[in-house]
Amino acid sequence: MADIKPIGKALFLREEELRRGIELMFFAYRDFTGEADSILAEQNMGRAHHRAIYFIGRNPGITVSELLAILNITKQSLSRVLSALVETGHVEQHTGPEDRRQRLLYLTDAGATLESRLTAVQGRRFAKAYREAGMTAVEGFQRVLEGLLDAETRRQASETGRTRHPDHRGGE
């Protein structure tokens, strides 16, 4: 690995610091997902289900194609995940108001409860880490994470959570 010398900063990263960051990211991801994985296993679900539930919850009325773009998985994989979530009563689909071919996705009450439970577990982990690190570190951490994202992913992340569709849980 090459040394990285950002312009205008005295920061000098050696290979060891870069490797340490990579290792910490792997360990953090393992621990961050571990508790949620246990909850998901109780429901016979996996991480793909979790990601779908999370982003549907953050974006009620998201279209299947928008979710597909966020998750960056194959249509076949998303179809399996959504079919299971609809079958278990966690997600419901509505046809689009202008385009009847469009499917808008919403969490049911059961889906919202599961999403809330999963997010609470992971939110507590983030809250603890943020408290211990302090606000300056939180801002720096978020900048580092954003710096790891491709330009298109950064655009998607900036748009996530902006509700575009009214919540139609329970009927149209």
C-alpha positions as protocol buffer text, in pm:
chain_id: "A"
residue {
  index: 1
  type: MET
  ca { x: 0 y: 0 z: 0 }
}
residue {
  index: 2
  type: ALA
  ca { x: 120 y: 347 z: -79 }
}
residue {
  index: 3
  type: ASP
  ca { x: 152 y: 622 z: 179 }
}
residue {
  index: 4
  type: ILE
  ca { x: -128 y: 877 z: 155 }
}
residue {
  index: 5
  type: LYS
  ca { x: -46 y: 1244 z: 203 }
}
residue {
  index: 6
  type: PRO
  ca { x: -359 y: 1463 z: 184 }
}
residue {
  index: 7
  type: ILE
  ca { x: -298 y: 1806 z: 37 }
}
residue {
  index: 8
  type: GLY
  ca { x: -294 y: 2085 z: 292 }
}
residue {
  index: 9
  type: LYS
  ca { x: -275 y: 1856 z: 596 }
}
residue {
  index: 10
  type: ALA
  ca { x: 14 y: 1728 z: 801 }
}
residue {
  index: 11
  type: LEU
  ca { x: -160 y: 1392 z: 821 }
}
residue {
  index: 12
  type: PHE
  ca { x: 66 y: 1109 z: 711 }
}
residue {
  index: 13
  type: LEU
  ca { x: -94 y: 766 z: 697 }
}
residue {
  index: 14
  type: ARG
  ca { x: 126 y: 464 z: 690 }
}
residue {
  index: 15
  type: GLU
  ca { x: 16 y: 121 z: 574 }
}
residue {
  index: 16
  type: GLU
  ca { x: -27 y: 13 z: 937 }
}
residue {
  index: 17
  type: GLU
  ca { x: -284 y: 288 z: 1007 }
}
residue {
  index: 18
  type: LEU
  ca { x: -473 y: 200 z: 691 }
}
residue {
  index: 19
  type: ARG
  ca { x: -474 y: -170 z: 779 }
}
residue {
  index: 20
  type: ARG
  ca { x: -585 y: -89 z: 1134 }
}
residue {
  index: 21
  type: GLY
  ca { x: -880 y: 108 z: 995 }
}
residue {
  index: 22
  type: ILE
  ca { x: -974 y: -181 z: 768 }
}
residue {
  index: 23
  type: GLU
  ca { x: -955 y: -429 z: 1056 }
}
residue {
  index: 24
  type: LEU
  ca { x: -1159 y: -209 z: 1286 }
}
residue {
  index: 25
  type: MET
  ca { x: -1423 y: -174 z: 1013 }
}
residue {
  index: 26
  type: PHE
  ca { x: -1446 y: -555 z: 983 }
}
residue {
  index: 27
  type: PHE
  ca { x: -1472 y: -601 z: 1360 }
}
residue {
  index: 28
  type: ALA
  ca { x: -1719 y: -315 z: 1400 }
}
residue {
  index: 29
  type: TYR
  ca { x: -1940 y: -458 z: 1126 }
}
residue {
  index: 30
  type: ARG
  ca { x: -1932 y: -802 z: 1287 }
}
residue {
  index: 31
  type: ASP
  ca { x: -2034 y: -668 z: 1626 }
}
residue {
  index: 32
  type: PHE
  ca { x: -2281 y: -412 z: 1484 }
}
residue {
  index: 33
  type: THR
  ca { x: -2469 y: -684 z: 1295 }
}
residue {
  index: 34
  type: GLY
  ca { x: -2437 y: -959 z: 1558 }
}
residue {
  index: 35
  type: GLU
  ca { x: -2725 y: -863 z: 1787 }
}
residue {
  index: 36
  type: ALA
  ca { x: -2952 y: -786 z: 1493 }
}
residue {
  index: 37
  type: ASP
  ca { x: -2861 y: -1121 z: 1336 }
}
residue {
  index: 38
  type: SER
  ca { x: -2985 y: -1297 z: 1651 }
}
residue {
  index: 39
  type: ILE
  ca { x: -3320 y: -1116 z: 1633 }
}
residue {
  index: 40
  type: LEU
  ca { x: -3347 y: -1191 z: 1261 }
}
residue {
  index: 41
  type: ALA
  ca { x: -3269 y: -1560 z: 1320 }
}
residue {
  index: 42
  type: GLU
  ca { x: -3573 y: -1580 z: 1550 }
}
residue {
  index: 43
  type: GLN
  ca { x: -3781 y: -1477 z: 1247 }
}
residue {
  index: 44
  type: ASN
  ca { x: -3591 y: -1705 z: 1001 }
}
residue {
  index: 45
  type: MET
  ca { x: -3457 y: -1393 z: 831 }
}
residue {
  index: 46
  type: GLY
  ca { x: -3117 y: -1269 z: 729 }
}
residue {
  index: 47
  type: ARG
  ca { x: -2934 y: -946 z: 659 }
}
residue {
  index: 48
  type: ALA
  ca { x: -3101 y: -894 z: 322 }
}
residue {
  index: 49
  type: HIS
  ca { x: -3439 y: -893 z: 497 }
}
residue {
  index: 50
  type: HIS
  ca { x: -3301 y: -649 z: 753 }
}
residue {
  index: 51
  type: ARG
  ca { x: -3174 y: -408 z: 490 }
}
residue {
  index: 52
  type: ALA
  ca { x: -3506 y: -421 z: 304 }
}
residue {
  index: 53
  type: ILE
  ca { x: -3707 y: -364 z: 621 }
}
residue {
  index: 54
  type: TYR
  ca { x: -3480 y: -80 z: 727 }
}
residue {
  index: 55
  type: PHE
  ca { x: -3495 y: 111 z: 399 }
}
residue {
  index: 56
  type: ILE
  ca { x: -3868 y: 54 z: 351 }
}
residue {
  index: 57
  type: GLY
  ca { x: -3918 y: 188 z: 703 }
}
residue {
  index: 58
  type: ARG
  ca { x: -3702 y: 493 z: 633 }
}
residue {
  index: 59
  type: ASN
  ca { x: -3872 y: 553 z: 299 }
}
residue {
  index: 60
  type: PRO
  ca { x: -4241 y: 457 z: 320 }
}
residue {
  index: 61
  type: GLY
  ca { x: -4383 y: 416 z: -28 }
}
residue {
  index: 62
  type: ILE
  ca { x: -4044 y: 342 z: -182 }
}
residue {
  index: 63
  type: THR
  ca { x: -4076 y: 172 z: -518 }
}
residue {
  index: 64
  type: VAL
  ca { x: -3932 y: -170 z: -583 }
}
residue {
  index: 65
  type: SER
  ca { x: -3690 y: -20 z: -836 }
}
residue {
  index: 66
  type: GLU
  ca { x: -3571 y: 244 z: -585 }
}
residue {
  index: 67
  type: LEU
  ca { x: -3516 y: -26 z: -322 }
}
residue {
  index: 68
  type: LEU
  ca { x: -3333 y: -237 z: -578 }
}
residue {
  index: 69
  type: ALA
  ca { x: -3097 y: 54 z: -649 }
}
residue {
  index: 70
  type: ILE
  ca { x: -3029 y: 114 z: -277 }
}
residue {
  index: 71
  type: LEU
  ca { x: -2968 y: -252 z: -192 }
}
residue {
  index: 72
  type: ASN
  ca { x: -2766 y: -316 z: -509 }
}
residue {
  index: 73
  type: ILE
  ca { x: -2880 y: -677 z: -532 }
}
residue {
  index: 74
  type: THR
  ca { x: -3028 y: -874 z: -820 }
}
residue {
  index: 75
  type: LYS
  ca { x: -3398 y: -852 z: -901 }
}
residue {
  index: 76
  type: GLN
  ca { x: -3425 y: -1222 z: -825 }
}
residue {
  index: 77
  type: SER
  ca { x: -3273 y: -1180 z: -478 }
}
residue {
  index: 78
  type: LEU
  ca { x: -3496 y: -883 z: -397 }
}
residue {
  index: 79
  type: SER
  ca { x: -3799 y: -1073 z: -524 }
}
residue {
  index: 80
  type: ARG
  ca { x: -3725 y: -1360 z: -284 }
}
residue {
  index: 81
  type: VAL
  ca { x: -3673 y: -1121 z: 8 }
}
residue {
  index: 82
  type: LEU
  ca { x: -3988 y: -919 z: -63 }
}
residue {
  index: 83
  type: SER
  ca { x: -4198 y: -1231 z: -119 }
}
residue {
  index: 84
  type: ALA
  ca { x: -4091 y: -1363 z: 220 }
}
residue {
  index: 85
  type: LEU
  ca { x: -4157 y: -1028 z: 391 }
}
residue {
  index: 86
  type: VAL
  ca { x: -4502 y: -1000 z: 235 }
}
residue {
  index: 87
  type: GLU
  ca { x: -4580 y: -1363 z: 319 }
}
residue {
  index: 88
  type: THR
  ca { x: -4479 y: -1315 z: 684 }
}
residue {
  index: 89
  type: GLY
  ca { x: -4685 y: -997 z: 709 }
}
residue {
  index: 90
  type: HIS
  ca { x: -4396 y: -751 z: 753 }
}
residue {
  index: 91
  type: VAL
  ca { x: -4435 y: -564 z: 423 }
}
residue {
  index: 92
  type: GLU
  ca { x: -4729 y: -474 z: 204 }
}
residue {
  index: 93
  type: GLN
  ca { x: -4732 y: -353 z: -153 }
}
residue {
  index: 94
  type: HIS
  ca { x: -4963 y: -98 z: -312 }
}
residue {
  index: 95
  type: THR
  ca { x: -4994 y: -4 z: -676 }
}
residue {
  index: 96
  type: GLY
  ca { x: -4869 y: 339 z: -774 }
}
residue {
  index: 97
  type: PRO
  ca { x: -5132 y: 612 z: -807 }
}
residue {
  index: 98
  type: GLU
  ca { x: -5021 y: 720 z: -1157 }
}
residue {
  index: 99
  type: ASP
  ca { x: -4854 y: 403 z: -1283 }
}
residue {
  index: 100
  type: ARG
  ca { x: -5044 y: 88 z: -1191 }
}
residue {
  index: 101
  type: ARG
  ca { x: -4736 y: -122 z: -1272 }
}
residue {
  index: 102
  type: GLN
  ca { x: -4543 y: 51 z: -997 }
}
residue {
  index: 103
  type: ARG
  ca { x: -4531 y: -124 z: -659 }
}
residue {
  index: 104
  type: LEU
  ca { x: -4497 y: 96 z: -351 }
}
residue {
  index: 105
  type: LEU
  ca { x: -4366 y: -73 z: -39 }
}
residue {
  index: 106
  type: TYR
  ca { x: -4474 y: -11 z: 320 }
}
residue {
  index: 107
  type: LEU
  ca { x: -4405 y: -178 z: 649 }
}
residue {
  index: 108
  type: THR
  ca { x: -4703 y: -331 z: 824 }
}
residue {
  index: 109
  type: ASP
  ca { x: -4741 y: -286 z: 1199 }
}
residue {
  index: 110
  type: ALA
  ca { x: -4546 y: -613 z: 1244 }
}
residue {
  index: 111
  type: GLY
  ca { x: -4276 y: -488 z: 1007 }
}
residue {
  index: 112
  type: ALA
  ca { x: -4254 y: -153 z: 1185 }
}
residue {
  index: 113
  type: THR
  ca { x: -4224 y: -332 z: 1520 }
}
residue {
  index: 114
  type: LEU
  ca { x: -3941 y: -551 z: 1391 }
}
residue {
  index: 115
  type: GLU
  ca { x: -3765 y: -257 z: 1227 }
}
residue {
  index: 116
  type: SER
  ca { x: -3793 y: -59 z: 1549 }
}
residue {
  index: 117
  type: ARG
  ca { x: -3653 y: -347 z: 1753 }
}
residue {
  index: 118
  type: LEU
  ca { x: -3357 y: -396 z: 1518 }
}
residue {
  index: 119
  type: THR
  ca { x: -3283 y: -24 z: 1496 }
}
residue {
  index: 120
  type: ALA
  ca { x: -3305 y: 15 z: 1875 }
}
residue {
  index: 121
  type: VAL
  ca { x: -3039 y: -253 z: 1924 }
}
residue {
  index: 122
  type: GLN
  ca { x: -2806 y: -98 z: 1669 }
}
residue {
  index: 123
  type: GLY
  ca { x: -2893 y: 256 z: 1775 }
}
residue {
  index: 124
  type: ARG
  ca { x: -2787 y: 182 z: 2133 }
}
residue {
  index: 125
  type: ARG
  ca { x: -2450 y: 62 z: 2005 }
}
residue {
  index: 126
  type: PHE
  ca { x: -2407 y: 382 z: 1800 }
}
residue {
  index: 127
  type: ALA
  ca { x: -2525 y: 602 z: 2089 }
}
residue {
  index: 128
  type: LYS
  ca { x: -2273 y: 445 z: 2327 }
}
residue {
  index: 129
  type: ALA
  ca { x: -1989 y: 481 z: 2077 }
}
residue {
  index: 130
  type: TYR
  ca { x: -2089 y: 840 z: 1994 }
}
residue {
  index: 131
  type: ARG
  ca { x: -2108 y: 935 z: 2364 }
}
residue {
  index: 132
  type: GLU
  ca { x: -1766 y: 786 z: 2433 }
}
residue {
  index: 133
  type: ALA
  ca { x: -1605 y: 945 z: 2125 }
}
residue {
  index: 134
  type: GLY
  ca { x: -1754 y: 1295 z: 2156 }
}
residue {
  index: 135
  type: MET
  ca { x: -1919 y: 1522 z: 1900 }
}
residue {
  index: 136
  type: THR
  ca { x: -1602 y: 1613 z: 1712 }
}
residue {
  index: 137
  type: ALA
  ca { x: -1525 y: 1244 z: 1661 }
}
residue {
  index: 138
  type: VAL
  ca { x: -1884 y: 1176 z: 1551 }
}
residue {
  index: 139
  type: GLU
  ca { x: -1860 y: 1439 z: 1279 }
}
residue {
  index: 140
  type: GLY
  ca { x: -1519 y: 1307 z: 1173 }
}
residue {
  index: 141
  type: PHE
  ca { x: -1643 y: 949 z: 1170 }
}
residue {
  index: 142
  type: GLN
  ca { x: -1938 y: 1042 z: 951 }
}
residue {
  index: 143
  type: ARG
  ca { x: -1706 y: 1228 z: 712 }
}
residue {
  index: 144
  type: VAL
  ca { x: -1480 y: 920 z: 695 }
}
residue {
  index: 145
  type: LEU
  ca { x: -1777 y: 693 z: 622 }
}
residue {
  index: 146
  type: GLU
  ca { x: -1903 y: 931 z: 353 }
}
residue {
  index: 147
  type: GLY
  ca { x: -1551 y: 934 z: 208 }
}
residue {
  index: 148
  type: LEU
  ca { x: -1568 y: 556 z: 171 }
}
residue {
  index: 149
  type: LEU
  ca { x: -1881 y: 581 z: -45 }
}
residue {
  index: 150
  type: ASP
  ca { x: -1886 y: 592 z: -423 }
}
residue {
  index: 151
  type: ALA
  ca { x: -2043 y: 910 z: -567 }
}
residue {
  index: 152
  type: GLU
  ca { x: -2373 y: 735 z: -653 }
}
residue {
  index: 153
  type: THR
  ca { x: -2393 y: 573 z: -310 }
}
residue {
  index: 154
  type: ARG
  ca { x: -2324 y: 909 z: -147 }
}
residue {
  index: 155
  type: ARG
  ca { x: -2616 y: 1057 z: -344 }
}
residue {
  index: 156
  type: GLN
  ca { x: -2842 y: 769 z: -234 }
}
residue {
  index: 157
  type: ALA
  ca { x: -2737 y: 810 z: 128 }
}
residue {
  index: 158
  type: SER
  ca { x: -2812 y: 1182 z: 120 }
}
residue {
  index: 159
  type: GLU
  ca { x: -3165 y: 1111 z: -8 }
}
residue {
  index: 160
  type: THR
  ca { x: -3245 y: 826 z: 233 }
}
residue {
  index: 161
  type: GLY
  ca { x: -3514 y: 901 z: 485 }
}
residue {
  index: 162
  type: ARG
  ca { x: -3680 y: 1179 z: 288 }
}
residue {
  index: 163
  type: THR
  ca { x: -4037 y: 1059 z: 276 }
}
residue {
  index: 164
  type: ARG
  ca { x: -4176 y: 1109 z: -73 }
}
residue {
  index: 165
  type: HIS
  ca { x: -4493 y: 905 z: -37 }
}
residue {
  index: 166
  type: PRO
  ca { x: -4760 y: 919 z: 230 }
}
residue {
  index: 167
  type: ASP
  ca { x: -4779 y: 623 z: 464 }
}
residue {
  index: 168
  type: HIS
  ca { x: -5056 y: 400 z: 331 }
}
residue {
  index: 169
  type: ARG
  ca { x: -5029 y: 119 z: 583 }
}
residue {
  index: 170
  type: GLY
  ca { x: -5362 y: -49 z: 621 }
}
residue {
  index: 171
  type: GLY
  ca { x: -5506 y: 42 z: 280 }
}
residue {
  index: 172
  type: GLU
  ca { x: -5505 y: 283 z: -9 }
}
